[in-house]
Every structure is written in structure tokens, then in C-alpha cells.
Amino acid sequence: MHKKIRLIKKFETKPFVFKNLLSKKQIITIKKLYKKLPLEINNRRQKIIKKKWATHFEKNLQLNIIKKLNKKIGKFKFDNPKTKEGFNSFGMIQESFKPVGLHVDTGFNLNKILYKQIIIPLSSNGETIIFKNRFYGCSTTFSLDPKELKAKGYNKRSSEHQKLFKGRDFNKKYHKKYLKHEDIKNLKGLSIEKVYKWKVGEALIFDRSQLHCASSNIKNKKIGLTIVTKK
């Protein structure tokens, strides 16, 4: 468990949407940059391509985004993994061809003060589900599937959420509408706080301690920039 939970909770808020974060021109610039960036991960099992935006690419655009974020969420530090070349990263651009499952992006340094996670859509095709439930362990993918639990990846695999979040069966209506890719039993004890329908130019901002996943409502693919921060 993270050792500074009291401080982490001090900075927690409800998830919210930052409208008009990026202009159309800036979105085009990021999309062009994505094509040029070196491949970091091509996960064929999860059908997702990941590229890290190193801090020496498009620095003026990065500074512009940071300035706007500072006004909205205050001062922060980046907590993105470094690129495979060892450069600092502004964020991860992910191209997904199937929904990402239930997980939390809390990192692996249990001494840090977790802050906000920021998802910036680069396509309008996508939805993100944020749950009220919070987790203060390391980055974890939650599943009941034996194959998934044995799979190797950046995140730890676990079913411990079933012990932490005991409660009612998950709402069947919401499961059918948003989360058909998830075993409904895996969602027991969870409750949705926000369903965010992606819109280019906006950003979804939420606490890193919150469980979340993609909606099953994806057509062909979606692409977005993820930034994780700490205090």
C-alpha cells in the first residue's frame, strides 16, 4: 500500500472534464507527432499500440498544455514512465483496437503522493468509465480470468478487489450498456461515478487511485494521450 495515503486523499476530487484544452491545430500537431514517434509497445493480445511522447518533442506545445493544466489543477509533477531510450516522457499516446479492462494506474513507487490522471482524446470514438471505488496499492489490472491473472505486463494482475469491494452485484443495465467486455462478476461491489464520452479538444481529469476502464462501445479503434502526475 502507498505510505502517504493521508496526503493523497487530501488532493482527491471528483472526476471532471476540462473543455477546450486543445485547439484543432494542436490536435493535428499531436497526431502528426504520433506517426513519427518510435514504437514502445505493440501488445497483440490486448490489441493496443503505445508510443511515449518524449519531452524534447514539440516543447512549446507541451509548455502550453502545462500552463493550462496548472490553472485548472494547480502545480504538479509528471510521473510518466521514461521512454525506452531513457528520455523523460510528457505522456503516452495509445491506439486501442479493443477495450482496456478494469485497472488502476497508481505506479510502483509507494512513497510518492499520487495526484491526477489526464486522458486527452485524439479521436471522438471512445468512452471511459470511472468508478467511485479507490485502490492504494501498486498499478493493477483486476480480473477473475485465470489466463489474465497469469499474463505478464506492466501492471500487476490481481483479484483482490473482490475482497476489498464487497457489496451488491453490478448493475445489469450499465453492464449491458457500457461494459459487455467485462465479466459482470468481476465488477461486483463497484459503482460508476462518471461515464465520459470522448470529445476531441477536451481532457478527462480524475484521481489516480480510482478504478477505471474503457467502455465496450468502441468502433474500429480509438486514440488518446494519457498523462499521469504526482505532487
Secondary structure as the mmCIF struct_conf table of DSSP 4:
data_model
#
loop_
_struct_conf.conf_type_id
_struct_conf.id
_struct_conf.beg_label_comp_id
_struct_conf.beg_label_asym_id
_struct_conf.beg_label_seq_id
_struct_conf.end_label_comp_id
_struct_conf.end_label_asym_id
_struct_conf.end_label_seq_id
TURN_TY1_P TURN_TY1_P1 LYS A 3 LYS A 4
HELX_RH_AL_P HELX_RH_AL_P1 ILE A 5 LYS A 10
TURN_TY1_P TURN_TY1_P2 PHE A 11 PHE A 11
STRN STRN1 PHE A 16 PHE A 18
TURN_TY1_P TURN_TY1_P3 LYS A 19 ASN A 20
BEND BEND1 LEU A 22 LEU A 22
HELX_RH_AL_P HELX_RH_AL_P2 LYS A 24 LYS A 36
BEND BEND2 LEU A 37 LEU A 37
HELX_LH_PP_P HELX_LH_PP_P1 PRO A 38 LEU A 39
STRN STRN2 ILE A 41 ASN A 43
TURN_TY1_P TURN_TY1_P4 ARG A 44 LYS A 47
STRN STRN3 ILE A 48 ALA A 54
TURN_TY1_P TURN_TY1_P5 THR A 55 HIS A 56
BEND BEND3 PHE A 57 GLU A 58
HELX_RH_AL_P HELX_RH_AL_P3 LYS A 59 ILE A 73
STRN STRN4 LYS A 77 PHE A 78
HELX_LH_PP_P HELX_LH_PP_P2 ASN A 80 THR A 83
TURN_TY1_P TURN_TY1_P6 LYS A 84 GLU A 85
BEND BEND4 GLY A 86 GLY A 86
STRN STRN5 SER A 89 SER A 96
BEND BEND5 PHE A 97 LYS A 98
BEND BEND6 LEU A 102 LEU A 102
STRN STRN6 HIS A 103 VAL A 104
BEND BEND7 PHE A 108 PHE A 108
TURN_TY1_P TURN_TY1_P7 LEU A 110 ASN A 111
BEND BEND8 LYS A 112 LYS A 112
STRN STRN7 LEU A 114 PRO A 121
BEND BEND9 LEU A 122 SER A 124
STRN STRN8 GLU A 127 ARG A 134
BEND BEND10 GLY A 137 SER A 139
STRN STRN9 THR A 140 PHE A 142
HELX_RH_AL_P HELX_RH_AL_P4 PRO A 146 LYS A 150
BEND BEND11 GLY A 153 ASN A 155
STRN STRN10 LYS A 156 SER A 158
TURN_TY1_P TURN_TY1_P8 GLU A 160 GLU A 160
HELX_RH_AL_P HELX_RH_AL_P5 HIS A 161 LEU A 164
BEND BEND12 PHE A 165 PHE A 165
BEND BEND13 ARG A 168 ARG A 168
HELX_LH_PP_P HELX_LH_PP_P3 ASP A 169 ASN A 171
HELX_RH_AL_P HELX_RH_AL_P6 LYS A 172 TYR A 178
TURN_TY1_P TURN_TY1_P9 LYS A 180 HIS A 181
BEND BEND14 GLU A 182 GLU A 182
HELX_RH_3T_P HELX_RH_3T_P1 ILE A 184 LEU A 187
TURN_TY1_P TURN_TY1_P10 LYS A 188 GLY A 189
STRN STRN11 ILE A 192 LYS A 197
TURN_TY1_P TURN_TY1_P11 VAL A 200 GLY A 201
STRN STRN12 ALA A 203 ASP A 207
TURN_TY1_P TURN_TY1_P12 ARG A 208 SER A 209
STRN STRN13 GLN A 210 ALA A 214
BEND BEND15 SER A 216 SER A 216
BEND BEND16 LYS A 219 ASN A 220
STRN STRN14 LYS A 222 LYS A 230
#
